């Protein structure tokens, strides 16, 4: 009845007012057209993009005309905004009932003009939100410096005007496999939340195989609820429970040793509610990342502690990584750039922040501290430490740089991979190999260390060298710092996902090591996003 009422109300006012038609209209009709256009121009003046669109179309209606195309656009807009929560967006943000009330109150051409622009305003908000996200990353966390691929707002209006409405709206959300998998996981998590979740948590900080008692039974029950273990009456941490823990660890990026240690138990005890929050955050992050990633590209998922080379959507190489420490000045930022070359036998040019905050205090205490690193002047000449009064300098006045020459003990190891960026972030080898065996691998100053840097180099060179391994080692064996260009530069994407889809299409989860997802969720919640499936 409401739709019929709105159609009748609009029909009383809606007509096509092209330039030729205006000439033959009687004076009252001309006045109505003029009132409508004036109202559109007045309402649109508050938004430069909307105003530009209506000027281009001679202030013709896009939504409130009497034709089938206008009706289709209205119907698709209401259908889309009422279903916004399917994508983890808040329906209230677009206020479909309020918009319907505006249309229902139309009585004059001026009312219709105001309603016309309001529909365009709501449409533009929804279109940008669902295509490239409703939050601005760097306003949430300064290390989330990803450049969101925003589209020209006017292009949404012109595109809709020229397209079939249903097809246009279907094309708005990201089309990546990851986005679709996250939508499915959202539905599954909502159903699980509605049914009560995974039951009680395990009342222990850690458990080992062979354990018995209340905590072992709780672990068994939780693994059954999570579908890692078939229903069983065992009351101990037996071989079946151990196998289930091991598979859980694999799915959560943990060392699969079958022992429910602290890191594993923390993940086992995460609630369905928190997992659903991770999925909703991942959907927003995927919208920020709604861009062409490159047929071949490097993907570093910071909380996953991995670096992958992806060709045509398939992982062709993967290695463990160490990322920035969870300290104020060290987390690895999120951004994309293009890898242009690698440096074999690199020198480590110590970042200014490390020179002044870490080495200068040590040099003040002992001028011979960090002897493995050279101190150089502005012309690159090595400085005699004995001739410098380090105590005379502050962080701001220290005039020297520091450099570690190529060697196996170099902080960058024997190769670094460069995608020049203003954050001074790159991928590199490291002499500290022991860190790659940890569950949580956040130890660097921000750059990404690779567990298998040589193999990573071979794969990168495989597109340009007949024998990439031999070529790499011929350069390495010179011992000289050497730049090796990539003939085809490769996009590099540093992302942050605690909900990720594996090759089988199943969603896996990671710890929020920097607390960034918690910040994103709080921002989504403030914007009106709620957890579907929560029982009142």
N, C-alpha and C positions, 0 to 999 in steps of 0.2 A: 504494500500500500504506500509506503514512504517513497519508494522509487517512482511509482505512478504519480504521486502528488508532486514530486519535484519536476517530473517531466512536464506535467500540465502547467505548473508555475512558470517554468522556463519557456515553454511553448508560447506563452502569452507575450513574450518579449523578444524571443530569439529569431533573428533573420540575418541573411547575408547582406552586408552593406558594402559592396564593391563600388568603385568610383563610378562605373557606368550606371549602376542602379540608383545612385544618389540623384543623378540628373532627372530621372523620371519620377522620383518620389514626390508625393504631395508635401506641402510645408510641414504638417505635423510629423510625418515620417522622417523628413530631413532633420527636424529638431531632435527626434529620438536618437537618430544616428549620431548627431553631433554631441548630445548629452552622454551617450555611451563612450564615444571616443575621448571626450574631455575627462570623463571619470577614469578611463584606463590611463590616460596620460598623467593625471593627477596622482593616482595610486602607484603607478609604476615609477614615478619620479624619485621615490625613496630607494630604488634599487637600480643602479646604472645598467646592469645587464638586462634586466627585464625591460627597462625603458628603451634600450637599444633595439631589442627584438621587436617590440610593438611599433617603434618608428619604422623599422624595415618593412613591416607588413601593413603599414597604413592604419595601424590600430584595429585591425580586423580581429575577431574573436578566434581563440584557439580551443577554448573549452565550452563556451556558452552559446555557440551557434546552433541552429536547428538541424544541421545535417547529421548523417550517420557517423561521419568521422569524428565530429565533436562529441557525440554521444558515446562513441567507443573510447575516446580519450578520457572522458569523465569516468566511465565505468572502470577502466583499467587503473586509473589513479586511485579510486576508492578501494578497489580490490587489493592493490599493492600496499597502500598504507595501513589497511586493516590487517594485513598479513605480515607486517614488518617484523613482528616478534619471531617469525619463522627464521629470520636471519640474525636474530640476536639484537635487533634494534627496537627501541621503545615506541609502541603505537602512539602513546600519549604525545610524543614529540611532534606528531603530524596532525593530531586532534581531528580524526575523521568526522566525529559527531559534530564538533564545532564548525567544521567546513560545511557539513550537510545543513546545519542550521542557517549558515549564511546564505546558501542557495535557496533554502526554503523561505527566507525572508525577502527575496527579491520581489520588488513591486514596481520599480521604475527602471528606465534605461541606465540611470546613474547607479542604482543598486547593482544592476547586472555588470556594469563596468568594474565596480569595486570587487565583485565576486570573481570576475574573470582574472584579475590580477592576483587575488588571494590564492586562487587555484594554481597559478604559475609559481607563486612564492612557495607553496607547500611542495609542489612538484620538484622544484629545483633543490630544496632541502633534502627531499627523499632521494632524488637521483644521485646527488653527490655523496650522501651518506652511504648508500648501498653499493656504490661503485668504488669509492676511495676512502670510506670511513667517516665517522662523524667527529672523531677526536683529532687533535693536532699533536703528533708524537712528542716534539721537543718542548711542548708546554707541560707535559706530564713528567718527563725526566730529561735532563739536558744531554744525556748520552744517547738518547733515542733521536738521532739526527737524520733518520731516513727522510729523503725527499719524496713526498707523496706525489704520485703522478696525476695531479688534478687536471680535469678537462675544462675547457672554456665553458662557462655556465650558459652562455647564449647558445652554444652548440647543442645543448640538451633540448632547448625549445625549438630550434630550427630542425633538429633531427627528428623530433617527435612530429612536427608539422608535416614532414615529408615522408614519414614511415607509417606502416601499419601499426596501430597502437599496441596490440598484444605482443607483437614481435619486438617492438622497441623496449617495452618493459621487461620482457624475458631476457633481453640482452644486457640489461644494466648490471646485475651482480657479477662478481668474478667468475670466470669459467674454468678455473684451474681444478684439477683433480683433487687437490688438497682442500679447496673450499667446499666442494661437494661432499667429500669424506667427513669434514667437520660438521656439516649440516646433519648428516646421518648420525654422527656421534652425539650431537646435541639432542636429537630426538631420543636416542637410546638412553642417554643420561637422565633426561627428563622423566622418562617412563620408570627408570630405576629409582629415581628420587621419589616419585609418586608412590612406589611400592614399598618404600622404607629403607632403601639403600642396602649396604652390605652388612648391616647389623653392628654389634658392639666392636669396639677397637680391641687390639691386643694389649693387655695390661703388663707390658714388659718393654724395656728399652732395647733388649736384644735377646735372642734365643739361639741355641745351637742344636744340631741334630742329636737325638737321644733324650732331649728334655721331655719332662712329663708335667702334669699338673694343670691348673686352671689356665695359665697363659698358653700352654701348648694346645689345649683344646680350643681356646679362642682363636689361635692362629689357624688351626685346622678349619674352623667354622668360617673364618673370613676368607680363606682361600677357596673354600667350596662356594661361598656366595659370589666371589669374583670369577668363578668358573675356571680356576686354575687346578682344581682338584675335584675328582668325582666324589660323590657322597660316600662317606666312610665313617665307621664307628671307632676308629683308632683314637687312643687317648695319649699318644706320644708323638714326638717329632720323628716319625719313622722315614723310611726311604721314599715313600710316596709323597709325603709332605716336603721332604728335601727336594725332590724333583720339581714339585710345584713351585717352591721358593726359587729354584734356579730359573725356571721359565719366567716367573714374575720379574726376576732381576734382568733377564735378557730384554724383556719388554719395557723396562724402565731405565735402561742405560747403565745398569750397575754390574759390577764384576760377578759373573754367575758362579759363585762358589757354593751355593746351597745353604749358606749360613745367614740367618736373619739378624745381621748386625745392625748397628744404629742407623746407617743410611737406608738399609732395606726396610727396617721396621718403620722408620719415618714415612716411607712411601706407602707401605702396606696400610698404615693407619690414616692416610689422607681420606677425607670423606667424599662421598659422591657429590655433595654440594660444591666442594673445592674443585673437583675435577670438571664439573659443569662450568664453573667460573673460568677455568683454564681454556675450555673449548670456546666460550663466548669471547674471551680475550683474543684467542687465536683467530677467530673469524674477523674481528676488527683489524688485527695485524695483517691478515691476508688481504683485506681491502686496501690497507696502506700500500701493500706490495703488489697491487693489481697492474702489472706491467710486463712487457716482454722481457724474459730473463736471459735469453740467448740459447741457441741450440746446444752449444757447449758452454757450461758455466761452472764456477766454483761456488759451493754453498757451505757456509760455516754457520751451524746452529749453535749459538753460544752455550745455552744450558745443556745441550746434548754432548758437548765437548768432542765434536767431530768436524772434520773437513772432508767434503765430498766433491768429486768431479762428476758432473752430470751431463750426459750426451743424449739428446732427443728424449728427455724425460726419464732416462734410466741411469742408475748409479754405475759408473764404470771404474771408480776408484774411491776408497774410503780409508781414512786414517784417524786415529785418536788425536785429540788436540788438548793443549793447555791454553786457557784464556786468562783475561785480566782478573786480578784478585778483587774480592768484594770489599774494596776500600774506596774511599771517596774519590781519590785521584787515579784509580787504576782500572776500573771496569772497562771491558771492551765495548766500544760504541757500535750502534747498529746503522749501517749505511751500505750503499752499493757503489762500486767503482769498476775500473777496467784494469786487469793485470796486463802490463806491457812487456815486462822483462823479469829475469831472475839475475841475481848476482852470486856467482860462485866464488868461494873464498872471501867472504865479505869482511870488511872492517865494521866494527860497531862504533858508530858516531853517537856517543852517549847523549840522550835528550837533555836539554837544558834543565828541565825540572829535576832530573836525577842527579845531574852535576851539582846543582846548588843545594838540593834538599838532602842528598845522601852522601855524596863524596866530599863536598866542601867541609861539612862538620868533621868528617874523619880526617881530612887533611889538616885542619886546624889543630887536631889533637896529635897528629903524627904526619909530617910531610911525606913520609915514605909509605903511607897507606895506599892500597890498591896499586902496587908497583906494576901490575900487568897492564895497566891502562896509561897511555901517554897523555901528557898535558900539552896542549898546543896553543899557539898564539893566533891572532887574527889572520895570519898568512900561512897557517898550517905547519909552522915550524915547532919542533919539540922544545919544550921549556925545561930548563934546569930547575928541578924542584928546590934544590938547596938555595937558589937565588930568589925565591918567592916567600914573602911573609903572608901566608894564607890567613892569619888572624886579622889582617888589615882589611879583609873584604867581607862584604855582606852578600846575600843572595842577589841583590840588584846590581852590585858594583863589580862582582867577580868577572874579570875580562877574558878568561881563558875557556877553551873547549877541551873535551876529552875524547880520546879515540883508542879503541882496542884493535890492534892489527890482526890480520887473518891468522887463525890457528884453530886447532881442534878444540881448544878450551875457550874460544871466542864465545861471547854470550849469544851470538846469533848462529853458532855452529858453523857449518860449511856451506850453507846456501840460504839465501833469502829470496822471497818472491814479492815483487813490487807492483802495487797498483797505486801510484802516487796520489796522495790525498792530504788534506790539510790537518788530519788528525794524527799523522805520522804512524799509521797502523799498517802492518804488513804481516805475512806469514813467514816463518823461518824455522830452521833447524835449532837444536839446543844441545848442550852437553849434559843437561840435567835429565837424563833418560828415566830416572827412577819415578818421576812424577806421573808418568803415563799409566802406571799401574793403579793409581788412586781412583776411587769412585767419583770424588769431587775434584776437578782439576782446574781450579781457579787460583793461579799463583803468579802470573806474569804482570808486567807493568801496563798491559793493555794489548800488546801484540799477540798473535796467535802462533803458538809453537806446535810443530807437527811431529808425531811419533815416527813417521816414515817419510822424511823429506826427500830422500833420494828417489824413492819409488814415485813420489808425487811429481818430481821433476821429470822422470822418465815418461810418465803419462802425458805431461804437458808437451814434451818434445816429440811425442809419437806422431804428431801430425806434420812435422817438418823435418825429421831426421830418419834415415833408413835404419840406423841402429842407435836409438836414443840413449841407451845405457852407455855404449862405448863413447858416444860423443860427449856426454856429460862428464864421464871420468877422464877423458882426454883434457878437458878444461880444468877439472878439479886437480889433476896430478901436476899441473904447472905450479900450484901453490900461490899463484898470483890472483889478485882481485880482478875478476873478469865479468863484464856485463854480457848476458846472453839474451838477445831480443827474441820475443815471441812473434813469429811472422803473422799470426792471427791473434790479436789481443783477445783476452777472455774476460767476460764479466765476472766480477766477484761480488757475492751478496753475503753480508754478515747480518744474520737474522737472530731473533730471540723468540723461540717457541717452546713452551712447556707442554703443549699438546701437539703431537706430530703424527703423521700417517706413515706407516711402514710400507714396504713393497707389496705386502699382502692386502693392503687397504685397511688394516686395523690401526686404531689410534693408540699411541703409546704416550706416556707422560714422563716429564722430567721435573726436577726441583727448580723452584724460582730462585736461582742463586743470588741474584741482585735485588730481588724484591720488586722488579719492574712490573711484572704481571699483576701484583697486588695493587700497584699504583694505577695501572690501566683499569683494573676491575673497579676500583673505587671511583674513578672518573666515569666509567660506564654506568655505575650504579647511581651516581649523582645526576647523570643525564636521563635516568629513568629506566634503565635496563633492569629487569627482574629475572629471577630464576624460575623458569617454567617447571611445573611439577611439585613445587613446594606446597605442602598441605597446610591449610590454615588451622 
